[in-house]
Amino acid sequence: MADLLEIDYNTNRDKDDLKSIHTANQEERIRKWIHRLEGKYRIKKESFNPKCAVEKKMRQFKQFTEDMLKALKERDPVAMTAVHRWDLEVIYLTLPDLRKFGDVHNLVKEAIKKHPYSRTCAQRAFLFIADADGTLQQRIAHIIAEQDRWHAEALKMPDLLFDPNHAVVLCEGLTKVRIDDPKKPGPGDVCPVCTEQFAPQAEWNGHGDNAPVLASCGHIFCRGCLRLWGESIQDAGGTFRCPLCRKCFACGEAVEDCRYHRIDIDLRMRVPLDWVLKSVRSRDLCFTKNTDFSISRRALRKLREKTREQRGRIYYLECFLETSSQNTEDAVYQYHLRESKKVWLEIRRWLRLTEKGPVVPDDSTTHMNFHDPWRSTYIEPSSRPHVGPQRSRSV
């Protein structure tokens, strides 16, 4: 009986020891996060320009960080749960040092001009935090959900092989018209562009061409007209303007006042990423016929972004070499031949870096095995596949 009591006593003591160790570890992690939020992840700027799209995001980010810091210091249950579930690691750890205002400004300025699926880890993390709204608990849940949604959507095959359309960011100010919206169109109202009647209210949540869409400037158009209007944008700076008041569709500001919702519209055709990978598999680019490797979806997305410019140059160079006379004495032909070799070397350098990255063995691997591409430097004209235009697709 004494032995049983001793065992029970020792068991309870071990539980108390483990509990005290867990509490000590929890307190240590809280202190570390307070130190990080007060230092590395804190934006020092105090006043922000409310009309600046970049500084508006920075102010929203700083507000979340200050709310989280206050909750940690007060040992708020919401903050304690976030620490216990390692949510703060998911939210913050991909961010760089934010103490230099210029670096943060450049990070956000570049991020808001990119398609959401082309942003870097740091850019995504910053905007997820800045765009969260509601209570602290709701904002934490929103950020985690957005992270999960991004990984589920951005890493889908075969969309990874197509370049996202960066003009999508110019449409951020467009929203569906709600039935309870006071600005909603009435029965018989028409689109000011095509003069066709809007779809019935029952179809407003759909994706039909006649469904009304509200712009940030307050004007309402049908979805089909906005799509055609966006596809035909060729004005300076790539600004998506309202066809009636000429204000920026993204923020509703006058175009001359909007400095951050302009993108460089690249009119060059570029070869798709899958064409590059198929070319790598060709016999002339094999380093060894028995060497295969798999590439993870995350690495494939990174490869798509890193080779975007090179694939545009390859399209032009390959088209020229295909249609030229292949005269080895012609100086212009020789120049394009040398440039093509240089670009292929750059692409293969990125492929080599991708190969050295981690191979994910689960379902996030594309299972796209292809031979090692480091043997030859050029595809001979006779074996060069036809370079077709890439289909335009918004991811």
C-alpha positions in Angstrom: 0.0 0.0 0.0 2.9 2.3 0.8 4.4 1.6 -2.5 1.2 2.5 -4.3 1.0 5.8 -2.4 4.6 6.5 -3.3 4.0 5.8 -7.0 0.9 8.0 -7.0 2.8 10.8 -5.2 5.7 10.6 -7.7 3.2 10.6 -10.6 1.5 13.8 -9.4 4.9 15.4 -8.7 6.0 14.6 -12.3 2.8 16.1 -13.6 3.4 19.3 -11.6 7.0 19.4 -12.8 5.9 19.1 -16.5 3.2 21.8 -16.0 5.7 24.1 -14.4 8.2 23.5 -17.3 5.4 24.1 -19.9 4.5 27.4 -18.1 8.1 28.5 -18.0 8.5 27.7 -21.7 5.3 29.6 -22.5 6.5 32.6 -20.6 9.8 32.5 -22.4 8.1 32.4 -25.8 5.9 35.3 -24.8 8.9 37.4 -23.7 10.6 36.6 -27.0 7.6 37.7 -29.0 7.3 40.9 -27.0 10.9 41.6 -27.8 10.3 40.9 -31.6 7.2 43.0 -31.8 8.9 45.9 -30.1 12.0 45.7 -32.3 12.2 43.8 -35.6 8.5 43.9 -36.6 7.6 47.4 -35.4 7.3 50.2 -37.9 8.7 53.3 -36.2 6.9 55.9 -38.3 4.2 57.6 -36.3 2.2 59.6 -38.8 1.0 58.2 -42.2 -0.4 59.9 -45.3 -4.1 58.6 -45.5 -4.1 59.3 -49.3 -1.1 57.1 -49.9 -2.0 53.5 -50.7 1.4 52.3 -49.4 1.4 54.2 -46.1 -2.3 53.2 -45.6 -1.2 49.5 -45.6 1.7 50.3 -43.3 -0.6 52.0 -40.8 -2.9 49.0 -40.8 0.0 46.7 -40.2 1.3 48.8 -37.4 -2.1 48.9 -35.7 -2.3 45.0 -35.7 1.2 44.7 -34.3 0.5 47.2 -31.5 -2.7 45.5 -30.6 -1.0 42.1 -30.5 1.9 43.6 -28.4 -0.6 45.1 -25.9 -2.5 41.8 -25.6 0.7 39.9 -25.0 1.8 42.3 -22.2 -1.6 42.0 -20.6 -1.6 38.2 -21.0 -4.8 38.4 -22.9 -6.4 34.9 -23.5 -6.5 35.6 -27.3 -2.8 36.3 -27.4 -2.0 33.4 -25.1 -3.9 31.1 -27.5 -2.0 32.5 -30.5 1.3 31.8 -28.7 0.2 28.3 -27.7 -1.0 27.4 -31.2 2.2 28.9 -32.8 0.0 31.3 -34.8 2.5 34.1 -34.4 5.2 32.1 -36.2 2.8 31.6 -39.1 1.9 35.3 -39.2 5.3 37.0 -38.7 8.3 34.8 -39.3 8.5 35.3 -43.1 8.8 39.0 -42.7 12.1 40.9 -42.9 13.3 43.5 -40.5 10.8 46.4 -40.6 12.7 49.1 -38.7 13.9 50.9 -41.9 11.0 52.9 -43.3 12.4 52.9 -46.9 12.8 49.1 -47.1 9.2 48.6 -45.8 7.9 51.2 -48.2 9.5 49.5 -51.2 8.3 46.1 -50.1 4.7 47.3 -49.9 4.9 49.4 -53.1 6.1 46.4 -55.1 3.6 44.0 -53.5 0.4 46.0 -54.3 1.5 46.1 -58.0 1.7 42.3 -58.3 -0.8 39.6 -58.8 -1.5 38.0 -55.4 -0.1 34.7 -56.7 3.2 36.4 -57.8 4.0 38.0 -54.4 6.9 36.8 -52.3 6.4 35.3 -48.8 7.2 38.6 -47.1 4.9 40.6 -49.4 2.0 38.1 -48.8 2.5 38.1 -45.0 2.6 41.9 -44.8 -0.6 42.4 -46.9 -2.5 39.6 -45.1 -1.8 41.4 -41.8 -2.6 44.8 -43.2 -5.9 43.7 -44.8 -7.3 41.9 -41.7 -10.2 43.6 -40.0 -12.3 43.1 -36.9 -11.4 42.1 -33.4 -7.9 40.7 -32.6 -9.2 37.2 -32.6 -11.0 37.7 -35.9 -7.9 39.2 -37.5 -5.7 36.3 -36.4 -8.2 33.8 -37.8 -8.5 35.9 -41.0 -4.7 35.9 -41.5 -4.3 32.2 -40.9 -7.3 31.5 -43.3 -5.8 33.7 -46.0 -2.5 31.9 -45.7 -4.2 28.5 -46.1 -6.4 29.7 -49.0 -3.4 31.1 -50.8 -1.5 27.9 -50.6 -4.6 26.0 -51.8 -5.3 28.3 -54.8 -1.9 29.6 -55.9 -0.2 26.1 -56.1 -2.8 24.5 -58.3 -1.8 22.7 -61.4 -1.8 23.4 -64.3 -2.2 27.2 -63.4 1.3 27.2 -62.1 2.6 26.9 -65.7 0.8 30.1 -66.8 1.9 33.6 -65.9 -0.6 35.5 -63.8 -2.1 38.6 -65.3 -0.8 41.5 -63.2 -3.5 43.8 -64.5 -5.8 42.0 -62.0 -4.5 44.3 -59.2 -6.1 47.3 -61.0 -9.5 45.8 -60.4 -9.3 45.7 -56.6 -11.7 48.5 -56.2 -14.5 46.7 -58.2 -17.2 44.9 -56.1 -20.4 43.1 -56.8 -23.5 45.2 -56.3 -25.5 44.0 -53.2 -29.3 43.9 -53.2 -29.4 46.2 -50.2 -26.9 48.7 -51.7 -28.5 52.2 -52.0 -26.6 52.7 -55.2 -28.0 49.6 -56.8 -29.5 50.0 -60.3 -33.3 49.9 -60.5 -35.5 48.0 -63.0 -34.8 49.0 -66.5 -31.5 50.7 -65.7 -28.8 50.2 -68.4 -25.0 50.1 -68.4 -23.7 53.5 -69.4 -21.2 51.9 -71.8 -23.1 49.3 -73.8 -26.6 50.7 -72.9 -27.9 47.2 -72.2 -30.2 46.4 -69.2 -28.5 45.0 -66.1 -29.3 41.4 -65.2 -32.2 40.7 -62.7 -31.3 40.8 -59.0 -31.4 37.0 -58.8 -28.4 36.9 -61.1 -26.3 39.5 -59.4 -24.1 37.1 -57.5 -23.3 35.1 -60.6 -20.6 35.8 -63.2 -22.8 36.8 -66.1 -21.8 39.6 -68.4 -24.8 41.7 -67.5 -24.3 41.5 -63.7 -23.7 45.0 -62.3 -20.3 45.9 -60.8 -19.7 48.9 -58.5 -16.5 50.8 -59.0 -14.7 52.7 -56.2 -15.6 56.0 -57.9 -19.3 55.2 -57.5 -20.2 54.3 -61.1 -21.8 51.0 -62.0 -21.1 49.0 -65.1 -21.9 45.6 -66.4 -19.3 42.9 -65.9 -18.8 42.3 -69.6 -18.0 45.9 -70.4 -15.5 46.1 -67.6 -13.7 43.0 -68.8 -13.5 44.3 -72.4 -12.4 47.7 -71.0 -9.7 46.1 -69.0 -8.4 44.0 -71.8 -8.1 47.0 -74.1 -6.1 49.2 -71.6 -3.0 50.5 -73.3 -2.8 54.0 -71.8 0.4 55.3 -70.2 1.4 53.6 -67.0 -1.2 50.9 -67.3 -3.8 52.8 -65.2 -7.3 51.3 -65.2 -9.5 54.4 -65.4 -13.3 54.8 -65.1 -14.6 55.4 -68.7 -16.9 58.1 -67.3 -15.0 60.1 -64.7 -11.4 58.8 -65.5 -10.7 58.1 -61.9 -8.5 55.1 -60.9 -10.6 51.9 -60.5 -8.4 50.6 -57.8 -8.7 53.4 -55.3 -11.2 56.0 -56.8 -8.6 58.8 -56.8 -8.0 61.1 -59.7 -5.4 59.5 -62.0 -3.0 62.4 -61.6 -3.2 61.8 -57.8 -2.9 58.0 -57.9 0.8 57.0 -58.0 0.6 53.5 -56.7 -2.0 51.7 -58.9 0.0 51.8 -62.1 1.7 48.8 -63.6 4.0 48.3 -66.6 2.0 46.4 -69.2 4.3 44.0 -70.8 3.1 43.5 -74.4 5.8 41.0 -75.2 4.8 37.4 -75.8 6.6 34.9 -73.6 7.0 31.2 -73.9 5.0 29.2 -71.2 6.9 27.6 -68.4 5.8 24.1 -69.6 7.5 24.7 -73.0 10.7 25.5 -71.2 10.5 22.3 -69.1 9.7 20.2 -72.2 12.7 21.8 -73.9 14.8 20.8 -70.9 13.8 17.2 -71.4 14.9 17.2 -75.0 17.9 15.1 -76.0 20.2 18.1 -76.7 19.8 19.4 -73.2 20.3 16.2 -71.2 23.3 16.0 -68.9 22.6 12.3 -68.2 19.8 10.3 -69.5 19.4 8.4 -66.2 19.1 11.4 -63.9 15.6 12.6 -63.0 14.4 15.0 -60.4 11.1 16.2 -59.1 10.2 19.8 -58.5 7.9 20.9 -55.8 5.0 23.2 -56.6 6.5 26.0 -54.5 9.7 25.7 -56.4 7.8 25.7 -59.7 6.0 28.9 -58.8 9.4 30.5 -57.9 10.9 29.3 -61.1 7.9 30.8 -63.1 8.5 34.2 -61.5 12.3 34.2 -61.7 12.3 33.3 -65.4 9.5 35.6 -66.5 11.8 38.1 -68.3 14.0 35.4 -69.8 11.0 33.6 -71.3 9.9 36.9 -73.0 13.3 37.2 -74.5 13.4 33.6 -75.6 10.1 34.0 -77.4 11.5 36.8 -79.6 14.9 35.2 -80.2 13.5 31.8 -81.0 10.9 33.2 -83.4 13.7 35.2 -85.2 15.9 32.1 -85.4 13.1 30.0 -86.7 12.2 32.4 -89.5 15.7 33.5 -90.5 17.7 31.9 -93.3 20.2 30.4 -90.7 23.1 31.9 -92.6 26.1 31.3 -90.4 27.9 34.3 -92.0 25.1 36.8 -91.3 26.0 39.1 -88.4 22.4 39.6 -87.3 21.8 35.9 -87.1 25.0 35.3 -85.2 24.0 38.0 -82.7 20.6 36.5 -82.0 22.2 33.1 -81.7 24.6 34.3 -79.1 21.8 36.1 -77.2 19.7 32.9 -77.3 22.6 31.0 -75.7 23.0 33.5 -73.0 19.3 33.5 -72.1 19.2 29.7 -72.0 22.2 29.7 -69.7 20.3 32.1 -67.4 17.2 29.9 -67.4 19.2 26.8 -66.7 21.0 28.6 -63.8 17.6 29.1 -62.2 16.7 25.5 -62.9 19.9 24.4 -61.2 19.0 26.5 -58.2 15.5 25.0 -58.2 16.9 21.5 -58.4 19.0 22.1 -55.3 16.0 23.2 -53.4 14.0 20.8 -51.1 12.0 18.1 -52.9 8.6 17.7 -51.3 7.6 14.0 -51.4 3.9 14.5 -50.7 1.0 15.7 -52.9 2.6 19.1 -53.2 5.1 17.6 -55.7 4.2 18.1 -59.3 5.5 14.6 -60.2 7.0 16.3 -63.3 10.3 14.4 -63.7 12.6 15.6 -66.3 16.2 15.0 -67.3 19.1 17.1 -66.0 19.5 20.1 -68.4 23.1 21.0 -68.0 24.9 19.4 -70.9 24.3 21.5 -74.0 23.9 25.2 -74.2 21.6 25.5 -77.2 18.8 23.8 -79.0 19.7 23.3 -82.7 17.3 24.8 -85.2 16.4 21.4 -86.6 15.3 20.1 -83.2 13.9 23.4 -81.8 10.1 23.0 -81.2 7.7 25.6 -82.5 7.3 28.5 -80.1 3.7 29.3 -79.9 2.1 32.2 -78.1 1.1 31.8 -74.5 -2.5 31.9 -73.8 -3.5 34.9 -71.7 -5.0 33.7 -68.4 -5.9 35.3 -65.1 -5.1 33.0 -62.2 
